[in-house]
Amino acid sequence: MQLYSNIDDLEKKVISCRLCPRLVSYRETCLLNNKKYEGVEFWRKPVPGYGDINGKMLIVGLAPAASGGNRTGRVFTGDKSSDFLFSCLYSLKLSNKPLSVSRDDGLVYNGMFITAAVKCVPPENKPTNEEINNCSRYLDNEVRLMKNLRSIVCLGKIAFEAVDRLYRSQSSSKNKNEFKNGKFYSYGKIRAYCLYHPSPRNVNTGKITKEEFTEIIRKAKRYANLDS
């Protein structure tokens, strides 16, 4: 696996990726006939991570949303999940804006990078194991580039399993850790926090509240020494 020594080269590689035929087909065709987006130009390519690669904190989601990242070209941008996420990040002073709307909205993260386990939008938000494995090379490279990394917030089970698998592959441990909301696991100096994904389903059903969601991110921020 080729590793890139800077984030710009890695981003170019991610954007040009066509490893997964099913995902390529879906990202290029989803919502094409949706009247809500008539005349809207979609990104329709893999969505790279965004933020401060020299930061101490990483947030990992599942994949771009059909009307979010696959439309805007930036992870967690332009959909309901991002609205919830950024209202929390802004309250913790981890972003300079309370919304993530478009690639040119001037959004800046404070000591943080955000990415996804899978860089292309999957049908029904369900990537296959092969697709997750194909994309693992990019998550691995992003993590390796984050030399100051201390804490990772994993939004959902798939994101956590991708992170857990990455660190277990670098150690002698073969035992999988279990996703449990609010729990954290240590990988040397790194802590990975489990947190339910801020999807409309989880938010609207009360599976995750804004207070609980914010508090878990606050713990990750504090561990990363980003409170100062």
Secondary structure, DSSP 4 states (H G I P E B T S, - for coil): ----SSHHHHHHHHHT----HHHHHHHHHTTTT-GGGTTPPP--S----EE-TT-SEEEEES---TTTHHHHSSTT-SSHHHHHHHHHHHHTTSBSSS----TTS---BSSEEEEESSSSPPGGG---HHHHHHHHHHHHHHHHH-TT--EEEEESHHHHHHHHHHHHHTSS--PPPPP-TT-EEEETTEEEEEE----HHHHHTTSS-HHHHHHHHHHHHHHTT---
